[in-house]
Amino acid sequence: MEIKKIETLELASMIILFQLGSSIVLGMGMEAKKDAWMAIGIATAIGIAIHFCYVALYRAGGTGKTFTRILQDAFSRPVGIVISTLYYLYFLYLAARVTGDFAFFINEVILWSVSAWVIKLSILLLVAYVCYLDIETLGRSSQALTLIMLTFLILVIVFMFFLEDFHWTNLRPMLEDGFSPVIKAVFPTLMTFPFGEVIVFICYYQYLTKFSTFQKKGWMAVLISGVTLIIIAVLNVGLLTADLAKIFTFPFMKTIEHINFLNFIRHLELLAVLVFTIGGLIKITIFSYAGIQGLAEIFKLKKKQMMIIPFLLAVYFISAAFMNNFVIHLYIGLKIVPLYVHLVFQFLIPILCLVMLLIKILIKKWKRRNLKA
């Protein structure tokens, strides 16, 4: 059993970076047009509830246990191994998807002449290095990088609200097309991406020094990332209008291009690329590290570092072979995967697992009472 090595604040920082990750550049919730902020707000509330459900699942499974062990306890050893393997392959696929997101992002915004495969390889080499340095480095790095990202975003948000191009009228009238577009934006896309993806953090709870503290305060990380995405949605619509924001591939980058504070602070989009790519790098690392340590446990490897190269080679192959067309990549990621993949791994299996664990806990209590009687 590995020694727990990260603090609550470090894990909370990881969650913030993870949820902002690719969400911040893709412009989430634009299916709801002017009401994108409302859709994200509802999804944030659902995300907080999801967080508490995953915490309850971990507690029911027994604190200090790995995700693999929890699944084995719930479904029996053979079935648990199969399901946990599927989860780690799911994390592998999501790591490949996020790698594709940021390769397209960097390629379109700043490195136009560089091949996508070079960008993907460079990203994954950095991920491999962080995974090799282990969980302590990931935790400390996330804490520092979260401070940098949030500081940058606060400055950007303040500058934008003072721009003449920002119009509150672009956000009115509310619910112009009724509540249906908001619901369609929330289900299944927003509730699964990025909020449901925190299922991966069950793999990290075992490393916490004080799980009880995280249990009480961890939801604040989900709230912070949710509020940030709400403000970004407001800025995108207020500056670009809902119709334009929906058309642009990376609407927030287009919004940042409007910043020109006293003809001195301008062209912040170059700095934004660096800051947002760091968030993406952490998200890929979080998926990868969870998959690496999980598969290393299943295959009973003495050192989980032995799984880094094969795992990330698989991530690179999937991203390079199947994620070359950005339109198709986005359609699959926002329309197909949430409905047919995310719902299974983020809701169906965890609910079944929690029910099974609670039943077993109740049976154990019933047996103890009978023995005392």
C-alpha positions in Angstrom: 0.0 0.0 0.0 1.4 3.4 -1.0 1.9 6.1 1.6 -0.6 8.9 1.2 1.3 12.0 -0.1 -1.1 14.8 -1.0 -3.0 17.4 1.0 -6.6 18.5 0.5 -5.6 21.8 -1.1 -3.4 20.0 -3.6 -6.2 17.6 -4.6 -8.7 20.5 -4.8 -6.3 22.4 -7.1 -6.1 19.3 -9.3 -9.9 19.2 -9.5 -10.0 22.9 -10.5 -7.4 22.6 -13.2 -9.0 19.3 -14.4 -12.5 20.8 -14.7 -11.3 24.0 -16.4 -9.0 22.0 -18.7 -10.4 21.7 -22.2 -13.8 23.2 -21.0 -12.3 26.7 -20.8 -11.2 26.7 -24.5 -14.1 24.8 -26.1 -16.9 27.2 -25.0 -19.2 24.9 -23.0 -23.0 25.2 -23.0 -23.4 27.2 -26.2 -26.3 24.9 -27.2 -28.3 27.0 -24.8 -27.1 30.2 -26.6 -27.8 33.3 -24.4 -28.6 31.0 -21.5 -25.3 29.1 -21.6 -24.4 30.5 -18.2 -27.7 29.1 -16.8 -27.0 25.7 -18.2 -23.5 25.7 -16.7 -24.9 26.8 -13.4 -27.4 23.9 -13.3 -24.6 21.5 -14.4 -22.4 22.9 -11.6 -25.1 22.1 -9.0 -25.3 18.6 -10.5 -21.5 18.4 -10.4 -21.4 19.1 -6.7 -24.0 16.3 -6.1 -21.9 14.0 -8.3 -18.8 14.8 -6.2 -20.6 13.9 -2.9 -21.8 10.6 -4.5 -18.3 9.6 -5.4 -17.1 10.5 -1.9 -19.9 8.4 -0.5 -18.8 5.5 -2.8 -15.2 5.8 -1.6 -16.3 5.8 2.0 -18.6 2.8 1.5 -15.7 0.9 -0.1 -13.4 1.7 2.7 -11.0 4.6 3.0 -7.4 3.8 2.0 -8.4 1.3 -0.6 -7.6 1.5 -4.3 -10.4 1.9 -6.9 -9.7 -1.6 -8.1 -10.1 -3.0 -4.6 -13.4 -1.1 -4.1 -14.8 -2.5 -7.4 -13.7 -6.0 -6.4 -15.4 -5.7 -3.0 -18.6 -4.6 -4.7 -18.8 -7.0 -7.6 -16.5 -9.9 -6.6 -12.9 -10.2 -7.6 -13.1 -11.5 -11.2 -15.9 -9.0 -12.2 -14.2 -6.2 -10.3 -11.0 -6.7 -12.2 -12.8 -6.7 -15.5 -14.7 -3.5 -14.6 -11.6 -1.7 -13.2 -9.7 -2.6 -16.4 -12.4 -1.1 -18.4 -12.2 2.0 -16.3 -8.5 2.4 -16.8 -9.0 2.0 -20.5 -11.7 4.6 -20.3 -9.2 7.0 -18.7 -6.7 6.1 -21.4 -9.2 7.0 -24.1 -10.1 10.3 -22.3 -6.4 11.2 -22.0 -6.2 10.7 -25.8 -9.2 12.9 -26.4 -7.8 15.7 -24.3 -4.5 15.4 -26.0 -6.3 15.8 -29.3 -8.2 18.8 -28.0 -5.0 20.7 -27.1 -3.1 19.6 -30.2 -5.9 21.1 -32.3 -6.0 24.2 -30.0 -2.3 24.9 -30.2 -2.2 24.1 -33.9 -5.0 26.6 -34.8 -4.1 29.4 -32.4 -0.3 29.7 -32.4 1.7 26.9 -34.1 0.0 26.8 -37.5 2.9 25.2 -39.4 3.7 22.5 -36.9 2.3 19.0 -37.4 -0.3 17.9 -34.9 1.7 14.7 -34.2 4.7 16.7 -33.1 2.5 18.7 -30.7 0.8 15.5 -29.3 4.2 13.8 -28.8 5.6 16.9 -27.0 2.6 17.0 -24.7 2.8 13.3 -23.8 6.6 13.6 -23.1 5.8 16.2 -20.5 3.0 14.0 -19.1 5.4 11.0 -18.9 7.9 13.1 -17.0 5.3 14.3 -14.4 3.9 10.7 -14.0 7.5 9.5 -13.4 8.0 12.1 -10.7 4.9 10.7 -9.0 1.9 12.0 -7.1 3.7 14.5 -4.9 5.0 16.4 -7.9 1.6 16.4 -9.5 -0.1 17.7 -6.4 2.5 20.5 -5.7 2.5 21.5 -9.4 -1.2 21.7 -9.5 -1.4 23.9 -6.5 1.0 26.4 -8.0 -0.5 26.3 -11.5 -4.0 26.7 -10.2 -2.9 30.0 -8.5 -1.4 31.2 -11.8 -4.4 30.2 -13.9 -7.0 31.8 -11.5 -4.9 35.0 -11.2 -4.7 35.3 -15.0 -8.5 34.6 -15.4 -9.4 37.2 -12.7 -7.3 39.8 -14.6 -8.8 38.9 -17.9 -12.3 39.0 -16.5 -11.8 42.4 -14.9 -10.4 43.9 -18.1 -13.3 42.4 -20.2 -16.1 43.8 -18.0 -14.8 47.3 -18.7 -14.6 46.9 -22.5 -17.0 49.0 -24.6 -17.8 46.0 -26.7 -19.3 44.1 -23.7 -23.1 44.5 -23.7 -25.4 43.0 -21.1 -28.2 43.2 -23.6 -26.6 40.3 -25.5 -27.7 38.1 -22.6 -31.3 39.2 -22.8 -34.0 38.0 -23.0 -33.5 35.0 -20.7 -35.1 31.7 -21.9 -36.0 33.2 -25.2 -36.5 29.7 -26.7 -37.9 28.3 -23.5 -36.1 25.9 -21.0 -35.7 23.1 -23.5 -32.3 24.3 -24.9 -30.9 24.6 -21.4 -31.9 21.1 -20.5 -30.4 19.8 -23.8 -27.2 21.5 -23.0 -27.0 20.1 -19.5 -28.0 16.5 -20.4 -26.0 14.6 -21.2 -23.1 16.9 -22.3 -22.4 19.4 -19.4 -23.2 17.0 -16.6 -20.7 14.5 -17.9 -18.1 16.8 -19.4 -16.4 18.2 -17.3 -18.3 17.5 -14.1 -18.9 13.7 -14.3 -15.3 13.2 -15.3 -14.3 13.7 -11.6 -14.9 9.9 -11.3 -11.2 9.7 -12.0 -10.4 11.3 -8.6 -11.7 8.2 -6.8 -8.2 6.8 -7.8 -6.6 9.7 -5.9 -8.5 9.7 -2.6 -6.2 7.0 -1.3 -3.3 9.4 -1.4 -4.9 12.0 0.8 -3.4 12.7 4.2 -6.8 13.7 5.6 -9.7 12.4 3.7 -12.1 13.7 6.3 -11.1 17.3 5.5 -11.5 16.8 1.8 -14.9 15.1 2.4 -16.2 18.3 3.9 -14.5 20.9 1.7 -13.7 19.2 -1.6 -17.0 20.4 -3.2 -15.7 24.0 -3.2 -13.3 23.0 -5.9 -16.2 22.0 -8.1 -18.0 25.3 -7.3 -14.9 27.4 -8.1 -14.5 25.8 -11.5 -18.2 26.0 -12.2 -18.5 29.7 -11.3 -15.4 30.4 -13.5 -17.1 28.6 -16.5 -20.3 30.6 -15.8 -18.4 33.9 -15.9 -16.6 32.9 -19.1 -19.9 32.0 -20.7 -21.3 35.4 -19.8 -18.2 37.1 -21.3 -18.4 35.1 -24.5 -22.0 36.0 -25.1 -21.7 39.6 -23.8 -18.8 40.4 -26.2 -19.4 38.1 -29.2 -23.2 37.6 -29.0 -24.6 34.1 -28.7 -24.7 33.4 -32.4 -21.0 34.2 -33.0 -19.8 32.5 -29.8 -21.5 29.3 -31.0 -19.8 29.5 -34.4 -16.2 30.0 -33.1 -14.3 26.8 -32.3 -12.5 28.5 -29.4 -14.8 31.4 -28.4 -13.0 32.4 -25.3 -9.8 33.0 -27.2 -11.7 35.2 -29.6 -13.1 37.0 -26.6 -9.6 37.6 -25.1 -8.5 39.2 -28.4 -10.9 42.1 -27.6 -8.8 43.1 -24.6 -7.0 46.5 -25.2 -6.6 48.2 -21.8 -5.4 51.8 -22.3 -3.6 50.7 -25.5 -1.0 49.0 -23.2 -2.3 45.6 -22.2 -3.2 43.8 -25.3 -2.6 40.5 -27.2 -3.1 38.5 -24.1 -4.2 35.5 -26.2 -0.6 34.4 -26.5 -0.3 34.2 -22.7 -3.7 32.6 -22.6 -2.5 29.8 -24.9 0.3 29.0 -22.4 -1.9 29.2 -19.3 -4.7 27.1 -20.8 -2.3 24.5 -22.2 -0.9 24.0 -18.7 -4.4 23.2 -17.5 -4.8 20.7 -20.3 -1.5 19.1 -19.5 -2.6 18.6 -15.9 -5.9 17.1 -17.1 -4.1 14.6 -19.4 -1.7 13.7 -16.5 -4.5 13.1 -14.1 -6.2 10.7 -16.5 -2.9 9.0 -17.3 -1.6 8.6 -13.8 -4.9 7.1 -12.7 -4.8 4.6 -15.6 -1.1 3.8 -15.1 -1.3 3.1 -11.3 -4.5 1.1 -11.8 -3.2 -1.1 -14.6 0.1 -1.6 -12.7 -1.9 -2.9 -9.8 -3.9 -5.3 -12.0 -0.8 -6.6 -13.7 1.0 -6.7 -10.3 4.0 -4.7 -11.5 6.6 -4.0 -8.9 6.9 -0.4 -10.0 4.1 1.5 -11.7 6.6 3.5 -13.6 7.0 0.4 -15.8 3.4 1.1 -17.2 4.2 4.7 -18.2 5.7 4.1 -21.6 3.1 1.5 -22.9 0.2 3.5 -21.5 1.2 6.8 -23.1 2.2 5.1 -26.3 -1.4 3.8 -26.5 -2.6 7.3 -25.8 -0.5 8.7 -28.6 -1.5 6.0 -31.0 -5.3 6.5 -30.4 -4.9 10.3 -30.6 -2.7 10.2 -33.7 -4.7 7.5 -35.6 -8.3 8.4 -34.8 -8.4 12.1 -33.9 -7.2 14.0 -37.0 -10.4 15.7 -38.0 -11.4 18.3 -35.5 -15.1 18.5 -36.6 -15.5 14.8 -36.2 -13.5 14.8 -33.0 -15.8 17.4 -31.5 -19.0 15.7 -32.7 -17.9 12.4 -31.1 -16.7 14.0 -27.9 -19.7 16.2 -27.3 -22.5 14.1 -28.8 -21.6 10.4 -28.9 -19.3 9.8 -26.0 -21.4 11.6 -23.3 -24.5 9.6 -24.1 -23.1 6.2 -24.8 -19.9 6.1 -22.8 -19.8 8.7 -20.0 -23.3 7.9 -18.6 -22.2 4.2 -18.2 -18.9 4.9 -16.4 -19.9 8.1 -14.5 -23.4 7.1 -13.4 -24.6 3.6 -14.1 -21.6 1.6 -12.8 -20.9 3.9 -9.8 -24.6 3.7 -8.7 -24.6 -0.1 -9.0 -21.3 -0.2 -7.1 -22.6 2.1 -4.3 -25.8 0.0 -4.0 -23.8 -3.3 -3.8 -21.5 -1.9 -1.1 -24.3 -0.5 1.0 -26.2 -3.8 0.8 -23.0 -5.6 2.0 -22.6 -3.2 4.8 -26.2 -3.7 5.9 -25.8 -7.5 5.7 -22.7 -7.3 7.9 -24.5 -5.1 10.5 -27.5 -7.5 10.5 -25.1 -10.5 11.1 -23.4 -8.7 14.0 -26.7 -8.0 15.6 -27.8 -11.6 15.3 -24.5 -12.8 16.8 -24.9 -10.4 19.8 -28.5 -11.6 20.3 
